[in-house]
Structures are given as C-alpha cells and as structure tokens.
Amino acid sequence: MLLYAVDIKVKRMIAENLKRLTERVGLASKRAGRNPEKIKIVAVTKTATLDMIKQALEAGITDIGENRVQEAQVKFLSLENQGISFTKHLVGHLQTNKVKQAVRLFDLIQSVDTIKLAQEINKQAEKISKYQDILIEVKTSPEVTKSGFKPEEVIEVIKEIEGLKNLNLKGLMTIAPLVDEPQKVRPYFKQLRELLEEINAIRILSMGMTDDFEVAIEEGSNMIRIGRGIFS
Ligand SMILES: *Cc1c(COP(=O)(O)O)cnc(C)c1O
C-alpha cells in the first residue's frame, strides 16, 4: 500500500517535470524561431532509480543517457528484459578499458575526447562489425577540469576520425561550466554551433543541461541532456 503511494508520487513528479520541461523547450524554441520537435531530450539517469527511468520512458522519453558503463549495463539490461526499448547514450568520460563493453551497449557515444579513445572504439566496433555512432566532445570553456578537444583542434580531429572506418561521426557535444547565471555560458554554446556550421555533413549539436538548456536551444542545440530537470 505504502509502496503504491510512493509509486504514484514518483510517476506524478516525473510527468509534471516533463510537462514543464516540454513547455520550456517550446518557449525557448519559439524565441529562437526554431521547431521544438527538432530538439531531442536525452534523459540523463545517473541519479535515477530503475523505476524512475521506467516512468520517464512511459511518459514519452525515448533516449536515455548514462555516464558510467557499468551502471548503464545493469539498468539497460533490466529495462530490456522487461521488453522496454530506447536509444542509449553514453555522456560521461570513457576509459579505454571499458570501450569493449561500451561499444556493445551504446547507440551513441557522446564523449569521445581523445584520438586514442576514438581508435580503440573503432577497433572494438570493427571486431563486432558495428558502425559506432559518436560525437566529439569539445572543451569550449577554459576550465581545467573539463575533458574534450580544444575548439581549434576539431577540424584536425575530424580528419583523423575519417580514417577510422567503423566510426560514424554524428556531431559535437559540450558541457558548459557551472555558473550562477545561465546567460554566462552563451558564448560557449555559440562557439560550438559556429564550429558545427564549419563542418558539413554532421548534424547533432548536443549541448544544454538542466540549468542552461534554454540558452543552449537559443544558440542552436538540437540535443539537450537533462538529469535533475526530470528526476528531482
Ligand atoms: C549529469 C549530466 C547531465 C545532466 O545534468 P543535469 O544538470 O542534471 O541536467 C548532462 N550531461 C552530462 C555529460 C552529465 O554528466
């Protein structure tokens, strides 16, 4: 009985969060003269329980992002065993020794941040005849703690990746610095969009999290990665 009440509460919270999120995505798109249907919401589930993830998927979420391979494996397997299907994203830093597992698990690896990692993903993908979709992670802000390529390296990195036949480069990803005011990250998002415009044939611009997705949308993001805004 008690469990049931908790379930209902979680279900309602997630449904309300998603409703509010969709409204805000709509408004930000409108301000930017963009079509909100072209903006994919990836629910980042690193703090969410299995039940919460299930509720989000039932409420219309189609894409799930995790930042750890091991945890993703456990959660994804459990959901798939219940017959639930969804698109799987890796958004966190990937260690070389986890690549084999990651390539078997994820539809899109968003966090390719070194050439060495790209080469290892290519090698493991080749072994299982997979064409692995990836994004290049770009460090648009000068913070030392962030991983990713420098913006000025990206063109060269793309040339390298073109030689890796089992990689399918889909776009760029960035994580903005933590700031007190989302407007402050606008220049970083703008920079990534301008970089994407220089590069033809790649389409995904993954930028914007709970605190800054509206600015990201205004600056051209078409994939936002939302954790707290859905699950808390
Ligand atoms: C945790 C995380 C998110 C989601 O962050 P929120 O601020 O909770 O929306 C998005 N992207 C990456 C890479 C993350 O690690």
Boltz pocket constraint, residues with backbone or C-beta under 6 A from the ligand:
constraints:
  - pocket:
      binder: B
      contacts: [[A, 44], [A, 46], [A, 67], [A, 91], [A, 92], [A, 175], [A, 208], [A, 209], [A, 210], [A, 211], [A, 225], [A, 226], [A, 227], [A, 228], [A, 229]]
      max_distance: 6.0
